[in-house]
């Protein structure tokens, strides 16, 4: 493989890593500054219980359609 191409591929990877870290940092900072915007995920015991379909729709519709 051409040395220039190999070097460019490494730079692209490093740029991608830096961007992912920056985006994740910005997201976490925003979440910590505005906890009221967090989506509450309801819990249910893992003993085989299930949410009723109506509850599942009322939870997922705003999450997926906003």
ABEGO torsion letter per residue (X at the ends): XBAAAAAAAAAAAAAAAAAAAAAAAAAAAAAAABAAABBBBBBBBAAGBBBBAAAAAAAAAAAAAX
